[in-house]
Amino acid sequence: MEKDQDYLNLLRKINSQPNSSQRMLANDLGYSLGKINYLLNALKLKGMVKIKNFRMNQNKINYIYVLTPKGISKKTRLTLNFMKRKMQEYEELKKEISKNK
């Protein structure tokens, strides 16, 4: 489940900032550079992210990360699962609070 949250965080960040470097992604998400590399490679192998190399670009943008349709679908499913878990937690907390009143 923690890995799903890591994937969701990374997919959301890539979706909003596809030009980010791995170092920027790691910094923004609070992950190590190695963890970002591992997650990106896993997402690439699963066909959820395309990594485009632009080394010859004068702006020195090395890579752009693009969500594939499969990646967008996975991000949506992970988001829905996250929301369901949070709603369940909310309902449990509500019940607990009402018991203690």
PAZAPA-4460 file (N, C-alpha, C; in steps of 0.05 Angstrom, whole numbers, plus 32768, in hexadecimal, padded with zeros to 4 digits):
% residues 101
    n_x    n_y    n_z   ca_x   ca_y   ca_z    c_x    c_y    c_z   seq   type   mol
   8010   7FE8   8000   8000   8000   8000   8011   8019   8000     1      M     A
   8027   8018   800F   803A   8030   800F   8045   8034   7FF3     2      E     A
   804B   801F   7FE5   8056   8022   7FCA   8041   802F   7FB7     3      K     A
   8028   8027   7FBB   8012   8034   7FAB   8012   8052   7FB0     4      D     A
   8015   805A   7FCA   8015   8077   7FD0   802D   8084   7FC3     5      Q     A
   8044   8077   7FC3   805C   8082   7FB6   8057   8086   7F98     6      D     A
   804B   8071   7F8B   8045   8073   7F6F   8032   808A   7F6A     7      Y     A
   801D   808C   7F7A   8009   80A1   7F77   8016   80BC   7F79     8      L     A
   8027   80C0   7F8E   8035   80DA   7F91   8046   80E1   7F79     9      N     A
   8054   80CD   7F6F   8066   80D2   7F58   8056   80D7   7F3F    10      L     A
   8041   80C8   7F3A   8030   80CB   7F22   8023   80E7   7F22    11      L     A
   801A   80F0   7F3A   800E   810A   7F3C   8022   8120   7F36    12      R     A
   803A   811D   7F41   804F   8131   7F3D   8058   8132   7F20    13      K     A
   805B   811B   7F13   8062   811A   7EF7   804C   8127   7EE6    14      I     A
   8033   8122   7EED   801D   812D   7EDE   801D   814C   7EE0    15      N     A
   8024   8156   7EF7   8023   8173   7EFB   803D   8181   7EF2    16      S     A
   8054   8172   7EF4   806E   817E   7EED   807F   816A   7EDD    17      Q     A
   8078   8165   7EC3   8086   8151   7EB4   80A4   8158   7EAE    18      P     A
   80AB   8172   7EB1   80C7   817A   7EAB   80D9   8176   7EC3    19      N     A
   80CF   816D   7ED9   80DF   816B   7EF2   80F6   8157   7EEE    20      S     A
   810D   815D   7EF9   8122   814A   7EFA   811D   8136   7F10    21      S     A
   812C   8120   7F10   8129   810D   7F26   8130   811A   7F41    22      Q     A
   8144   812B   7F41   814B   8138   7F59   8135   814A   7F63    23      R     A
   8128   8159   7F51   8111   816A   7F59   80FA   8159   7F63    24      M     A
   80F4   8143   7F56   80DF   8131   7F5F   80E5   8127   7F7B    25      L     A
   80FD   811E   7F7F   8105   8113   7F99   8102   8129   7FAF    26      A     A
   810B   8141   7FA9   8109   8156   7FBC   80EC   815E   7FC2    27      N     A
   80DC   8160   7FAD   80C0   8168   7FB1   80B0   8153   7FC0    28      D     A
   80B6   8139   7FBB   80A7   8124   7FC8   80B3   811A   7FE2    29      L     A
   80CC   8123   7FE8   80D9   811B   8000   80E4   80FE   7FFF    30      G     A
   80EA   80F5   7FE7   80F5   80DA   7FE2   8112   80DD   7FDC    31      Y     A
   8121   80C7   7FDF   813D   80C7   7FD7   813E   80C6   7FB8    32      S     A
   8154   80CE   7FAD   8158   80CC   7F90   8156   80AF   7F86    33      L     A
   8161   809D   7F96   8160   8081   7F8F   8143   8076   7F8E    34      G     A
   8133   807F   7FA1   8117   8076   7FA1   8108   8081   7F89    35      K     A
   810D   809A   7F81   8100   80A6   7F6A   8108   8096   7F51    36      I     A
   8122   8090   7F4F   812C   8081   7F38   811F   8066   7F36    37      N     A
   811D   8058   7F4D   8110   803E   7F4F   80F3   8040   7F46    38      Y     A
   80E4   8053   7F51   80C8   8056   7F4B   80C4   805D   7F2D    39      L     A
   80D4   806F   7F23   80D1   8076   7F06   80D7   805E   7EF4    40      L     A
   80EB   804F   7EFB   80F1   8037   7EEA   80DA   8023   7EEC    41      N     A
   80CF   801F   7F04   80B8   800D   7F07   80A0   8016   7EF7    42      A     A
   809A   8030   7EF8   8084   803B   7EE9   8089   8039   7ECB    43      L     A
   80A2   803C   7EC3   80A9   803A   7EA6   80A5   801D   7E9D    44      K     A
   80AF   800A   7EAD   80AC   7FEE   7EA6   808F   7FE5   7EA4    45      L     A
   807E   7FF1   7EB5   8061   7FEA   7EB5   8052   7FF9   7E9F    46      K     A
   8060   800A   7E90   8054   8019   7E7A   8043   8030   7E83    47      G     A
   8048   803B   7E9A   8038   8051   7EA5   8045   806C   7EA0    48      M     A
   805F   806C   7E9B   806E   8085   7E97   8081   8081   7E7F    49      V     A
   8081   8096   7E6E   8095   8097   7E58   80AA   80AB   7E61    50      K     A
   80C3   80A4   7E5C   80D9   80B6   7E63   80E6   80BF   7E49    51      I     A
   80E3   80D9   7E43   80EE   80E3   7E2A   8108   80F2   7E30    52      K     A
   811D   80EB   7E21   8137   80F7   7E25   813C   810E   7E12    53      N     A
   8143   8125   7E1D   8149   813C   7E0C   8165   8147   7E13    54      F     A
   8178   8136   7E13   8193   813E   7E1B   819F   8154   7E09    55      R     A
   8198   8153   7DEF   81A4   8166   7DDD   8196   8182   7DDD    56      M     A
   8181   8184   7DED   8172   819D   7DEF   8183   81B3   7DFB    57      N     A
   8183   81CA   7DF1   8193   81E0   7DFB   818B   81E9   7E17    58      Q     A
   8172   81E4   7E1E   8168   81EC   7E39   8171   81D8   7E4E    59      N     A
   817F   81C4   7E46   818A   81B0   7E59   8175   81A1   7E69    60      K     A
   815D   819E   7E5D   8149   818D   7E6A   8150   8170   7E62    61      I     A
   8159   8160   7E75   8162   8145   7E6E   814B   8132   7E68    62      N     A
   8136   8133   7E78   8120   8120   7E74   8105   812E   7E79    63      Y     A
   80F1   8123   7E6C   80D6   812B   7E71   80C7   8111   7E76    64      I     A
   80B8   8111   7E8C   80A8   80F9   7E94   808B   80FD   7E8B    65      Y     A
   8081   80EA   7E7D   8065   80ED   7E72   8055   80D5   7E7B    66      V     A
   803D   80DA   7E86   802B   80C5   7E8E   801F   80B9   7E75    67      L     A
   801F   809F   7E73   8011   8091   7E5D   7FF4   808F   7E64    68      T     A
   7FE3   8087   7E52   7FC7   8082   7E59   7FC5   806E   7E70    69      P     A
   7FD6   805A   7E70   7FD6   8046   7E85   7FDE   8053   7EA0    70      K     A
   7FF1   8066   7E9F   7FF9   8074   7EB7   7FE3   8086   7EC1    71      G     A
   7FD5   8093   7EAF   7FBF   80A4   7EB7   7FA9   8094   7EC5    72      I     A
   7FA3   807C   7EB9   7F8F   806A   7EC4   7F98   8061   7EE0    73      S     A
   7FB1   805A   7EE3   7FBC   8050   7EFD   7FBA   8067   7F12    74      K     A
   7FC1   807F   7F0A   7FC0   8096   7F1C   7FA3   809A   7F25    75      K     A
   7F90   8098   7F13   7F74   809B   7F1A   7F6B   8085   7F2E    76      T     A
   7F73   806C   7F29   7F6C   8056   7F3B   7F78   805A   7F57    77      R     A
   7F92   8061   7F57   7F9F   8066   7F71   7F93   807D   7F80    78      L     A
   7F8B   8092   7F72   7F7E   80A9   7F7E   7F63   80A0   7F8B    79      T     A
   7F53   8091   7F7C   7F3A   8087   7F86   7F3D   8075   7F9E    80      L     A
   7F51   8064   7F9E   7F56   8052   7FB5   7F5F   8063   7FCD    81      N     A
   7F70   8077   7FC8   7F79   8089   7FDD   7F61   8097   7FEA    82      F     A
   7F4F   80A1   7FD9   7F37   80AF   7FE3   7F25   809C   7FF3    83      M     A
   7F22   8084   7FEA   7F11   8070   7FF8   7F1D   806A   8014    84      K     A
   7F38   8067   8015   7F45   8061   802F   7F41   8079   8042    85      R     A
   7F44   8091   8038   7F41   80A9   8049   7F24   80AC   8052    86      K     A
   7F11   80A5   8041   7EF5   80A7   804A   7EEF   8092   805F    87      M     A
   7EFA   807A   805C   7EF7   8065   8071   7F03   806F   808B    88      Q     A
   7F1B   807A   808A   7F28   8084   80A2   7F17   809A   80AF    89      E     A
   7F0C   80AB   809F   7EFB   80C1   80A8   7EE2   80B5   80B7    90      Y     A
   7ED5   80A2   80AA   7EBE   8095   80B7   7EC5   8088   80D1    91      E     A
   7EDC   807A   80D2   7EE4   806D   80EA   7EEA   8081   8100    92      E     A
   7EF7   8097   80F9   7EFC   80AC   810D   7EE2   80B9   8117    93      L     A
   7ECF   80BD   8105   7EB5   80C8   810D   7EA8   80B6   8121    94      K     A
   7EA8   809C   811C   7E9C   8089   812E   7EAA   8089   8149    95      K     A
   7EC5   808A   8149   7ED4   808A   8161   7ECE   80A4   8172    96      E     A
   7ECC   80BA   8164   7EC7   80D3   8172   7EAB   80D3   817E    97      I     A
   7E97   80C8   816F   7E7C   80C7   817A   7E7A   80B4   8192    98      S     A
   7E8A   809F   8193   7E8A   808C   81AA   7E95   809A   81C3    99      K     A
   7EA9   80AC   81BF   7EB6   80B9   81D5   7EA6   80D1   81E0   100      N     A
   7E91   80D8   81D3   7E81   80F0   81DD   7E6F   80E9   81F3   101      K     A
***
